[in-house]
């Protein structure tokens, strides 16, 4: 039995212990190693020092499980150091102290008994203190007296101070442990995000990248099931592209309509994450669709995949059979992984598109490649319409469009939205083309609902000068941030590079074809020249002797001829025909000589050809726009032959009855002359063959005519530096279009 005289020394010693305990707690920080057991043991020893002859035990409290943690037991004093089986009871003194948030003394609670295991050691009186910090229970302190007495006021006062220190020690230790766990988890999360970035840059297949990201998400969250569903091209369905499963079969639905009643459909429509603690709760219980009927899922975490331009790419979904399996931190991490997945999806789509365009550049025409590029631009950028404009002089001419603009439409280079991209050699945006003065077709924008626009110059990576403009238009506000997205600008610029390559490639192919045609013409003319020289030699040898022989007959048979007028007339006709044949050969050989190109008047050549063709009266010829045309660089007689052959060809096609229209126009250094007839037309499959030397449409119905007039037309136009092309639907006549360069100065 201790007396009051012992109080002062014990008080001073206890105060010293309190300072020591407080110093130990204050020294603990994020970088310090916390020995909470040693601190609590110091508190327990201080308690038995305050109450001599007593024993003390401290237990930590688990708020989530509403129970004490037996492994946390710290004690001081004999004989309780060796006691076993004295864990707090669910309805004992400790449980009541925690429930009441106050000190409990055994002699003040007649309805409670001391724990049998503790009473067996001789404990007669018990004081139990709840350890509370910020209204959070962290443990309990038990002090056992082995005397049948009550605790003194001084003992209780000093124990009150120790209790506060014990509570703070446990609270700080837990908080620091939580901070360390968070830091460790954040480091792990950063490492996973870095790994996801490396997966994207490694250029794996999209499915492999998505599966790897999905596996990371399941590892960090402890999910049992995960799935990536991506939006299909029409934007109506979510299609499964990657699945990670623990003990489940693949989902029953490979395709899930966005408008269907489902959690993933809700996330896709609202574009918001869904963190569901219990799928049995409303409103989720009404829209949840089970993935596997054999195993019930209780919690779900789903996030939308949204690109920088606001486009919905899909949904990433995790599920678990445990209630409350996912936290807000899991949701944030999953959103970060979803961003990585969006990058992978966009890069995979862009890479596939560029590979496709590269293949098309090798085997398709420029128009076909440009048409595919505008389709890809709409698909990759979620645009409503797209168009490619090619620069011609001071205008931009539409060469390809997905919708809206008519092909061939022209825009001024200066003062237009597309022209600004060409002039500045950089991307140009518009928030609303319906009211933008730079956009020249606001009526078209309003009719199609276009708002935002992004335009980039069409220029190859190694070129300085743009050759056109590439534009994409979005519909409504939901399409969102097309004009502001740097990714969209990069994608469209990349596609524009391929458009420039297509244009340059077409120009090179055209130059190559022109060179090949020039070479073919030269070789053909060389062969024809050799043939003509041989024919002329033979004609000179054979036909040239006819006049001489006729004269010999006339000299020897003059008396006979005087008596026979018929014989005399026929001999004279034979001599005349022979001389005209020789003259015709010499005149036509003129076209085999090198051409000297000079300024020539087109109208004069057309009139000369009409006169030389001697068309029947049943064929009407109409000329329009020829007078006043600038002079062209050509050879007059060769150009006359071109028109004469076209007129004769038209007359043959119309079988001597019909109408021929000859029209002229000038544009950008060229003169174009069209010759149209009202014949039966030329089938599309024959339009490329009619200019061949070996082709003839006359057949045996017109004996004595070789039928290679159109070959002459193409050959002579190539020698004159021009071109000829045919247009026909195969039913309603044909139109031949001739293009010749304007002579310098434009005067004949």
Protein Blocks (a to p, Z undefined) as FASTA:
>chain_A
ZZfklmmmmmmmmmmmmmmmmmmmmmpcfkbccdfklmmmmmmmmmmmmmghiacddddd
dfklopacfklpcceddfklmgghiaccfklmklmmmmnopacdfklmmkbccdfklmmn
opabdcdddddeehiafbdcddddfbdcdddfklmmmmmmmmmmmmmmmmmmmmmmmmmm
mmmmmmmmmmmmmmmmmmmmnopafklmmmmmmmmmmmmnopabdcdddddfkopaccdf
bdcdehiacdfblbdcfkbccfklmmmmnopacddfblkbcfklmmpccfblkbccfbdc
ddddddfkopafbdcddddfbehkbcfklmmmmmmmmmmmmmmmmmmmmmmmmmmmmmmm
mmpcfklmmmmmmmmmmmmnopabdcddddehjaccdfbdfbhjaehiacdfbhpaklmm
mmnopacddfblklgfklmblmlmmmnopabdcddddddfkbmbdcbdcddddehjknop
mmmmmklmmmmmmmmmmmmmmmmmmmmmmmmmmmmmmmmmmmmmmmmmmmmmmmmmmmmm
mmmmmmmmmmmmmmmmmmmmmmmmmlmmmmmmmmmmmmmmmmmmmmmmmmmpccdddddd
fklmmmmmmmmnopafkbccddehkgopacddddfklmmmmmmmmmmmmmmmnnopacdd
dddddeehiacdddddfbebjafklmmmmmpmkbcfklmmlghieolmmmmmmmmmmmno
pacddddehlnopaddddddddehjiZZ
